[in-house]
Amino acid sequence: MIMPLEQLIEYDGNAYELTVAVTHRAYQLAVIRGPEVDKNNGKVVSLSTRQVFSKTVEYRLLD
């Protein structure tokens, strides 16, 4: 599966928040190595980006 480039281009939120959310999720996926990662040929960054944009995975800021 490919990176959701169109959504990245149109994203108007905080780029730092998005980057942190995607990298944290990519790390989680790399450690877990579940079937979803295998189905995506081990490409955890594109998978985590899609999950964040589709709100399959949600994130929040910690104080």
C-alpha positions as CSV (number, residue, x, y, z in Angstrom):
1,M,0.0,0.0,0.0
2,I,1.2,3.5,-0.7
3,M,1.5,6.6,1.4
4,P,-1.7,8.8,1.4
5,L,0.1,11.7,-0.3
6,E,-3.1,13.6,-1.2
7,Q,-4.1,13.7,2.5
8,L,-0.6,14.8,3.5
9,I,-0.8,17.7,1.0
10,E,-4.2,18.8,2.1
11,Y,-3.5,18.5,5.8
12,D,-4.0,21.9,7.5
13,G,-3.4,20.9,11.2
14,N,-0.2,21.0,13.2
15,A,2.5,19.2,11.2
16,Y,4.6,18.5,14.4
17,E,1.6,16.8,16.1
18,L,1.0,14.7,13.0
19,T,4.7,13.7,12.7
20,V,4.9,12.7,16.3
21,A,1.7,10.7,16.1
22,V,2.8,8.9,13.0
23,T,6.3,8.1,14.2
24,H,5.1,6.8,17.6
25,R,2.5,4.6,15.8
26,A,5.2,3.4,13.3
27,Y,7.4,2.4,16.2
28,Q,4.6,0.5,17.9
29,L,3.9,-1.3,14.6
30,A,7.6,-2.2,14.1
31,V,7.8,-3.7,17.6
32,I,4.5,-5.6,17.4
33,R,5.1,-6.9,13.8
34,G,1.5,-8.1,13.5
35,P,-0.3,-9.4,10.4
36,E,-1.3,-5.9,9.4
37,V,2.4,-5.0,9.0
38,D,3.1,-8.2,7.0
39,K,0.2,-7.4,4.8
40,N,1.7,-4.0,4.2
41,N,5.2,-5.5,3.3
42,G,6.7,-4.2,6.5
43,K,6.1,-0.6,5.6
44,V,5.2,0.7,9.0
45,V,5.4,4.5,8.2
46,S,2.8,4.4,5.4
47,L,0.6,2.1,7.5
48,S,0.8,4.3,10.5
49,T,0.1,7.4,8.4
50,R,-3.0,5.8,6.9
51,Q,-4.2,4.7,10.4
52,V,-3.8,8.2,11.8
53,F,-5.6,9.9,8.8
54,S,-8.4,7.4,8.8
55,K,-8.8,7.7,12.6
56,T,-8.3,4.0,13.0
57,V,-5.7,5.1,15.6
58,E,-6.3,8.3,17.5
59,Y,-3.8,10.4,19.4
60,R,-3.8,13.1,22.0
61,L,-1.3,15.5,23.5
62,L,-0.1,14.8,27.0
63,D,0.4,17.7,29.4
